[in-house]
Amino acid sequence: MNKKLTTLLLIATVIGSQTVCVNAAEKTITVAIWDNNQLDGLQQIADEWGEENGYKVEFDVLGWDSYWTMLEAGVSGGEMPDVFWMHSNNALKFEGSNVLLNLNDYIESDDAINMDNYFNGITELYTKDGVHYAIPKDHDTIAVVYNKAIFDKYGVEYPSEDWTWDDFAEAAQEITDKGADDGVYGTYCNVGNNQDTWYNIIYSYGGEVITSDKTKSGYDEDATIEAMKFVGDKILPACPSQDAMASTGGDTMFLSGLVGMICQGSWCINNFYTADHASDYAWAMLPYTDRNKNGTCESEERCSIYNGLGWAAYSQTKDPDAAWSLISEFCSEEGQKKQAELGVTMAAYKGVSGEFANAYDGMDISPFIDIEEKGTLVFRPYSKSTGTWESDVSDALVEAWNEPDQMETILKKCAEEMNETISEE
C-alpha cells in the first residue's frame, strides 16, 4: 500500500470521527465528472494510483445539469460519489454546507500539496473562511480556432498575433459576405458563449461583469457597454441568426464547415483534434483591443478569461483517506504534469503546463499557453449566485442579439436585476 495512504489511515481518528478504516484492497472509489473529453487521461492517472494502492476507481460522466442536480441532492443526504469536481458557477453555494469535506488537515499532513503552488484565483475560489474545500485541478485559457480551407476559399488572411478585435470582426464579415451563397458565416457568438467569447471582449475593453469585491454588477459600466455594443454592431452581423445559434452549437457549425472561426476554450481541443477534417484547423491567440487605456488590461494587450476546476470529496464518504489520496495524486506536481502531458487539461499547478503544447501531435495549440506571457489572464467572473445571474443575463441578451440597438438598455436592466440577486446572497 502507498506510504502516504498508510499514514493517512493511521491518522484517521485525528481527522474526523466519521472516518472508517477498512481494507483498501476491498474498496472502490467513485468519481463524478461532466466532461467525457477528459475521461481517458484521468482514468489512466487514477488506474495507476489504484494499482499502487489496491483500489478500483470508477468514473461516472454526467451531463452538466444532471451533475449539479446530483450535488444538490447531496445536501439532503442523497447518494454521492466519493470524489468530484467543483466549478466557479456553484462552488460558493456548496462551501460551508454538509457536502464538501474540509481538506485542511489533509493538506497540512501531505508534503505533496502546497497551496502556494497553484493559481491564486483558483485557490481563493475554493477556500472559505480559511477552509479549503477543493484542490485546484486545472486552468484553462481561450484561443481562436479557424478553418484554413474556408479562409483560403474566400481569400481571407489567417488570424495572427497582430490581430485586433476589429481585424477579427472585419475578417468574419468578409467571410460572411463572400460565403453568402454557400451559407457560410465568419464566426459564431451565442448568448451563452460568455467565457469563450464576449467576456474576453468586455475585459479587453476595460469593462467587467462583476466588481472585484463581488458586490455589484459591471454591466452598466461605460467600458462594458462599449464592448458589448461592439459585439452587437460588429460581431453578430457575421454570425448565423440568433435562432440558428440557439438550436445548434458553435462547435457543430464549425465542424460542419458552416463557420470560419470561433473562440473556444482549451478544454475543447480534443473536439477539433479528433474531427474528420482536423488538418484544416489551426489555432491563434485571442485578438486584443486598442480602445482600453485605463481598465483591467493595458492598452494594446489581449485578455483571456481563465477558470479552474477543483477536486473535492464528499463530507460523508466512507473512505475519506483514500478519497484524499486520489485527489493528492491528481493535484501533486507529478500528477499535474502527467495531466498536461496526456492532454487532459493545462495544470492548476504553476509552471508545469508546458508539455500540454506537445500533447496533440500535428496540431499547434501553443496559443493557449503563449497568451499567459503575451496577454492578461482574468479569472472568470463569479459570486455565490453566479448560476442564477449568469443564466438571467443570457436570457435577457437574446433580445439584444436580435436587436443590437437595444444593447445598452438591456445591459442596464441586466445590471439592476443582477444587483438585486447579488444583494440576496
Secondary structure, 3 states (H helix, E strand, C coil): CCHHHHHHHHCHHHHCCCCCCCCHHHCEEEEEECCHHHHHHHHHHHHHHHHHHCCEEEEEECCHHHHHHHHHHHHCCCCCCCEEEECCCCHHHHCCCCCECCCHHHHHHCCCCCHHHECHHHHHHCEECCEECCEECEECCEEEEEEHHHHHHCCCCCCCCCCEHHHHHHHHHHHHHHCHHHCCECCCCCCCCHHHHHHHHHHHCCCCCECCCCCCECCCCHHHHHHHHHHHHHHHHHCCCHHHHHHCCHHHHHHCCCECEEEEEHHHHHHHHCCCCHHHEEEEECCEECCCCCCCCCCCEEEEEECCCEEEEECCCCCHHHHHHHHHHHHCHHHHHHHHHCCCCEECECCCCHHHHHCCCCCCCCHHHHHHHHEEEEECCCCCCHHHHHHHHHHHHHHHHHCHHHHHHHHHHHHHHHHHHHHCC
